[in-house]
Amino acid sequence: MSGHFRALAIPAAFGMLFATLYNVVDVYYAGMLSTDAQAGLAIGYQAFFVLMAVGFGLGSALSALVSNTKGARDPSQTQIFIAQGLAFGVIATLVSMAIGWIIGPYLIALVSEPGEYRDAAMGYFRWLIFALPGFFMAYGGNGILQAHGDSRSMQRALMVAFFANIALNPLFMFGVPGVWGGMGFNGIAVATVISQTGVMLFILSRIMRLAVMQSVPLSAFRPLRARFAQITAQLVPASSAMMIMFVSGFVVQFALKEFGGHAVAAYGVALRIEQILLLPVLGMTGALLPIAGQNFGAKDYDRVRAALRFCWMTGFAMTVVATPLLLFGGAFAMSVFTDDPEVIRVGSSYLSVDAFLFPVYMMLFSINSLLQALKKPVWTLWISIYRQGFAVAFFIWVFIGVLDFTVWGVWLGIAAAVSSGWLLSVLVAQRVARQTIGGLQDAAALGPRD
């Protein structure tokens, strides 16, 4: 069991690390131009992230569906789902590009004021739309590879993309002296288009080398309504949850405006620190999905439960390391990114609360993966709607609007939302597990129940 988790989780965590560093490189080069360029980058990417939610959902959907058929030892169905998943990705990409071209400017206008940084965001976003094929097909294809126990391909692709981005950004921004003057800020987006297209081509080449794809006929890629419906059923909950998370971030930032710009800045920096520490957890809980999915498809329910237990035990071990770092090292970590004492003070207060939420996040992420593996992804959507769509706004209002807390009210509101969402997810997981694998704790699985 531990070997399977190491094989999937460690490469996935490294891949996410380089994906995070990729964005840091973009922010660094935007800062070489101006503060407006950095603001435009942040706003333009926010609008792009809404579209990307479908790509993340496609990866989760294909990981669950392909791992189920692979666990059931049905290569013909595995081949069909891979081919249909790729066809679905192409269509979803084209539709998302068209939608993005229309609604992107409205999204950017919603979170910005007229001026140079809005103009920068508009230009950046227009170019970035052409990176959607690279992101969609790469993340969707990565779900297929993960179902086959391969998370190293994405890790390697993201590492190469990171280093390529370091070279491509200045090339397209500043050009070649005496030959070409470059594209300025929009060059960052063009560099992203090229590097992510490279990631897509590599991932697709790895998929086509799979043994199950060696005899695939072209007719397998012709869209089938029933298969598209199955993919959509898995995709919509995961994608919707990502979109709800995006809205939740707006709610938090709206609440923080009351306490000044330093509070908004502190939250942004603290989130980067939190994300870095959560990378191992995200890698591990992401690995749970294909492992549990394969064993569920093979009807080996004991191993599904064992995978979840192993995930939790390893996650709690990670908590022992992460909690004191967040609790006692928050101020130092904040000082790496800023020398503003108010930003450091407010950011470290968030991290001190976040220290106690670390194990809760771990269990939430693992339950989401389990529900997807058990082909009950709609529950992840309902949990997300409660936690991020309702509870965050409600509890922040209680602590600030009713109890008159300061910025701590925002942090405690987040904590209350996350904690109550965790309790809900545990209850849901127990109910779904009883219906599908005989329960979470029952060692002798009785099989699916009606």
N, C-alpha and C positions, 0 to 999 in steps of 0.2 A: 504493500500500500504506500509506504513512504517513498519507495523508488518511483512510483507513478507520479506522485505529487511533485517530487524533485524534478522529474523529467519535464513536467509541464509548467510548474509554478515559477521556478528560477528563471528560465528563459523569458517567460511572460513578464516577470517583474523587471528584468533588465530591458526588455523591449519598451515597457512603459516608462522606464527611467530615461531612455534616449528620446522617447516621444516628448517627455517633459522638457528635456534639455534642448530639443529642437525648437520649442516655443521660446525658450530663454534666449537662444541665438537671435531669433527674429526681434524680440524686444530690445536686445542689445544694439543691433544695427539700426532699428528705428530711432533709438535714442541718439545715435550719431547725427541724425538729421534735425530733430526737434522734439519738444514735448508734445506738440500737436500730432506729430507722426506716431508717437507712442500711444496717444489717446485714440487716434484713428485705427491703429492696429488692434487695440483692445475691443473697440466697438465693432469694427468690421468682422473680427473673428467671433464675437458674440452672436452676430446675426448668422454667420456661417455655421456655428455650432448647432443652431436650431435644425438646419438641414442635415447635419451630420448625425443627428439622433437616429435617423432611419438606417444609416450605415452601421452604427453600433448594434441596433436591433437585429439587422440582417446577420451579423456575425454570431450573435447569441442564438438566433433561430436555427441557422444551419449547423451550429455546433450541437444543439440538442437533437435535431432531427437526424442528422447523419450518424451521430454517436448511437442513437437508438437502433437504427437499422444495422449498424456495424455490430453492436452488441447482440442483436438477434441473428447474426451470421447470415445476412441476406444481401449478398453483393449486388444483385440486380437492383434492389431497392436503393441501396447506397449509391449506385451509379446514377440512378434516376434523380435522386434528391440533389446530388452534386450538380448535374447538368441543369436541372430546373432552377436550382439556387443561383447559378451563374446567369441564366437567362433572366431570372427575376431581378438580379442586380443591375443588369444592363437597362432594363425597362425603368426600374426605380430611379436609376441615375438620371436618365433623360427627363423623366417627369420632374424630379427634384431640381434639376438645372433650370427648367422652364419656370417652375414656381419661384425659385430663388431669384431669378432675374426680375420677376414682377414684384414680390413682396419684400425683397431685401432692403430697398430704399426706405420703405415704410418702417421696418424694424429698426433701422439705423436712426431714422428721424425720431422714433419713440424714445430712445435713450440718449439723445444728444441735442445740443443747441446749434443753431446756424453758425457757421464759421469754418475756419481752416481745418479743424480736426474732423468735422463732419464730412467736408469735401474729401479729406484724405481717406476716411473710412469708406466712402462711396466708391472711390477709384480702386482701392484695395479689394473690396468685396467683389466688384465686377470681374476683376481678374481671377480672384480666388474661386469663383464658381467653376472655372475650368479645371480645378483640382478635385472636384467632386468625384469624377470617375475613378481617380487614383485612390481616394479614401474609401469610397463605397465598395469597390471590387476587392481592394486589399483587405479591409476588415471583414467583409463577407467571406472571402476566400480563406482568411485566417481561421474562421470558425470551422471550415471544412478540414483544414490541416490539424487543428486542435482535436477534432473528433478522431483523427488518426494518430494521435499521440505526438504530433509535431508542433511545438510552439517555438522551436529554434529558428525556423525559417523567417518568421516575422521579426524575431529579435535581431537577426543578422541584417535584414532589410532595413529596419529602423536605425541600426547603428550606421550603416552606409549612408542612409539618407541624412543623418545628423551631420556627418563629416562633409557630405556633399553640400549641405545647406550653408556650412561655414564658408565654402568657396563660392557658391553660386550667388549668395546674397550681395557681396560687394561687387561681383562681376556685373550683375544686372542693375544694381543701384547706381554704380559709378562708372561702369563701362570700361573701356580700354583706352588709356591716354593716347591721344593723337589719332585714334581709329573710330571710337564710338563714345558718345557722351553718357550712355546709360539711361535708365528709366526713372531714376529717383526712387521715391517711396514705393511705387508700384512694382519695382524690381523684386521686392521681398515676396510679393504674391506670385510673380512669375517663377522665382526660384522654387517656391513651394509646389507649383504645378509640375515642374520638371522632376523634382526629387520624388514626389509622391506617385507620379506616373511610373517612375522606375520601380518603386516598391510594388505597385500593382502588377507590373509585367513579371517581376520575379516570383510573386506569390502565385500568379496564374500558371507560370511555368512549372512550379512545384506541384500544383494540383494535377496538371496534365501528365506528370510523371508517376502519379499513384498507380499501383497495379490495377485497381478497379476501373481506371479510366483508359486503359490501353486498348480496349475493344469498344469504346463508346461510339455509337453511330451519331451522325449529325442530327438525325430525327429526335434524339433524346433531348436536344436543346429547344425543340419546339414547345412553346408554352402550353401547359396543361392546366385547365381550370382547377381541378381537384388538388394538384400539387401546389399551385400558387395559393390556394385557400389555406392549405396546411402551413405553408411558410408564413403567410400573413397572420394566421392565428398565433404563431409563436413570436412574430416580429412586433406586432402592434403593442402588446403590453410593455416589452422592453424599451421600445422607441418612445412610447408615451411617457414612461417613467423618466427617461432622459429629458424630455421636454419639460416635464413638471419640475425637475430639478433646476432647469434653467429659470423657470418662473420663480421658484423659491429663492434663488440668488437675488433676483430683482427685489423681492419682498424684504430680504435682510438689508440690502443696500439702501432701500427706501427708508427703512427704520433708522439706519445709522446716520442718514443725512442730518437728522435732528441734533446730533452730537458733534457735527463739524467734519471737515475734510480729513482731518487726521484719523478719525474713527474709520472712515471708509478705506483710507490707505492702509491702516493697521490690519483690517480684516483681509484685504487683498494679499498682503505679505504673509499673514498668518496662515492663510489657505495654502500658499505655496509650501510652507514648512510642513503643514499637515499632510499634504499630498505626497511629499517625499517619504515621510514615515509610513504612510499607508500603502506604499508601492508593494512591499512584500505580502501584505494582507490581500491586496487586490490580485496579485499573481496567484496566491494560494487558493482563494475563494473562486477565482476564475477557472482554475484547474479542476475544481470540484465538479463543475458542470459536465465536461465530457466523461470524467471517470464515473460519476453517478449515472450519467445517461447511458453509457455502455452497459453497466451492470443492471440497470433497470430494463434495458432492452433484452438482456440475456436472462431476465427474471431471477437474478441472483440478488435478492433483496437484502440479505445479510451484509453483503459487501457495500450496498448503498448506504446502509446505516453505519457501517464501519468507516466508510469514506467521510461521512459527515462528522463522526466522532473524532477521527484523526485531524480533520480540518479545524475543529474547535480546540482540541488539545494543543495543536501547533500554534493556533492563533493566540491562545492565552499565554503561551510561552513568549510570543512576540510582544504581548502586552507588558510583561515584566520588564522588558527592555525599553519600550516606547513610553510608558507612563511616566517614569521618573525623568526622562529626557524632556518631555513636554512640561512637566510640573516644575522642575527646577532649572531647566536649561532654556526655557522659552524666551527670556529677556536676551540672553546671549545670542540665540538663533535669530531673533528679530534684529539685533544690532548688526548682523552680517549684511542685511539688506537696507538698513536705514540708520542714520545718526540722529533722527528727531526723537527726543526723549518722550514726547507724548505718544507718538506712534509706537514706540517700543513698549511703553506702559500699557496702552490699550491692547496691543497685539498679544502681549504676554498674558494678559488677563483672559483673553479668549483661549489661548493654548492651555492655561491651567484648568479651565473647564473641559476642554477637549481631551485632556489627559484621562479623565474618568469616562469619557465616551468611547475611547479607543476600542475596548472589548465589545461594546455594544455595536459599533460599526462593523466589527469583524463578524459578529453573529448575524447581523442584518444582511450583509453581503453573501454569506454562506447560505442562508435560508433562501435568498433570491435565486442562487445557483441551483439549489436543491429543487425548488418549485419548477424551474425551467426544465431540469433534467427529468422530472416526473411528468412533464408535458402539461403542467398547470400554470402557465406563465401569467394568466389573467390575474392571479392572486398578487403577483408582484406589482401589477398596476394599481390594484385597489390599496395595497399597503402604501405605495408611493403617493397616491392621491390623498390619503389621510395624512401621512407624515409630512410631505413637502407641499402639498396643495392646500391643506387646511390647518394642520397643527402648528406649523411654523408661524403663520400669520396670527392664529388665535392666541398662542401662548406668549408671543412677543407683545401682543396687545394687552394681555392680562398683566404682564410684568411691568410694562411701561405706561399703558393707558389707565390701568386700574390701580396698580400698586405703586406707581410713580417711581420706578427704579431708574437708574442712570443707564449707561451703556451695558452694565451688567445684566439689565433686563433683557437685552437682545441675546446675550450668551445663554442666560438661563432659559429663555424661550426656546432657543435651539435645542438645548439639553432636554427640556421637557418633551419637545416634539420627537426627538430621536428615541428617547427612552420609552415613551408610550407607543411609538411605532414598532419598537423592538418587541414589546409585550404582545402587540397585535400579531406580529409576524410569527412569534413562537406558537401562539394559539392556532393560527392558520396552518403552520407547518405540521403541527400534531394532528389536526383534522385531516389534512390531505394525505399525510403518511398512513393514517389508519385506513383510509379508503383505497390506497394504492399499493402499499408494501407491508401492511399489517402493523404499522406503528413505528415510531422512532426508537423505542426501547425494547420492543418484543424481539427476542433473539430468534424465535422460530416463526418466520414469516408464513402467513397463511395464504398469501397471494392476494390479488385484487378483490375488493369487495364491491357489491352492487350498492 
